[in-house]
């Protein structure tokens, strides 16, 4: 999500024709977006492994807490996967990609905190 925030901030600066020193020190926006999608691919693979092993190990013991975590993590994984598919089909980028990335990370944070705070 930090990379998504950097891409979003850099795009915002470019749209406003800002000449801050920070924007001159950052790599080109296209490079930053490419790195963002590389991180999303890695996150999608790791999340798929996490979901698969969780279902494998806890198959008979799906408690309410674990089921909530799996549901929110599964939704986050679907969002990331949909983002990757859309990237290569429709060529989405920029602000839309950063918003979907942030939403999926917020779902993962909520799935973690929900079981810690509300149960």
N, C-alpha and C positions, 0 to 999 in steps of 0.2 A: 504494500500500500504506500510505502514511502516513495518508491519509484513512480507510482501512479500520481502521487502528489507533486513530484518534481516535474513530470511531463505536463500535468495540468497547469502548474505555475509557469513553466516555460512557454507553453502555448498562450497563456494569458498575457505574458510579457510581449510575445511576438505580435499578437493581435493589437496591442496598444502602442506598438512601435516604440517600446521603451528601450533606452540605451543604458541600462544599468550595467555595472561592472560584472554582476553575477551572471547575466545572460551571455556575456562574452566569454566567460570561463567555462560554461557548460558545453558539452558536446552538441552537435546539431540535433534538432528536434527529431528527425527521422531516426537517428542512432538511439536516442532515448526511448522512442516508441518500440524500436526493435528489441532493445534490452527488456522493456516492460513485457513484451509478448514472450520472450524467452523465459522470463520469470514466471509468467502465467502457465506456460507449458510445463515447467518444472513443478509448479504448485499443483497443477491438475493431475500429473502423474503420481506425485506423492500423496495427494488426497485420495486418489483411486486406490492406491495400495493400502492406505489407512482404513478406508471404508471396507475394502475386501477382507483384510485381516481381522477387522473388528467383527464383521459378520461371521467369519470362519471360527474365531475363538469363542465368541459369545452367542453362538447359534442357539443353544438351548436355554441360555440364561439372559434373555433380553428383558432387562428391567425397564421401568418407566424412565429412569434417568438416562440410561444408555439409548433407549429408543428416541428420546428427544434429541440427544446429541447426534445420533445417526441421521435423523430427519433434517435437522438444520445443516449438518455437514454435507448431506446429499444434495440439498438445494443449492448450497454454495458451489459444490462440484459441478452441478448442472449449469449454473450460471457461467462458471469459468469455461466449461466445455462449449457452451453456446457462444460465448465470446470468441473463442478460438475458431469455431466453425464460421462465424460471421466475419471474422477477420479475413479468412481466405476466400470466402464467397463474395461478400459485399465490399470488402476492404474498409471496414470501419476502423477508425483510429481516433486519437485525440481525446477530447472531453468525454465522449460517450464511453470509450473503453475505460477511462479512469473511473467513471461513475460506476460502471458494472463491476470493476475490480474492487472498488471500495465497498460496494454493497455485499459482495461475497465475503470479504474479510470481516465486515461487521456481523454477518451471519455466523461466521466461525467464532468470533469473539463472543457473541451472544450464546452460542451453543455451549461454550466453555463456562461462561459466567452464570448461565441459567441454572445449571446443576449445582454450582457453588453457592449462589446467593438465595435462590428461591426454594430450595429443598432442604 
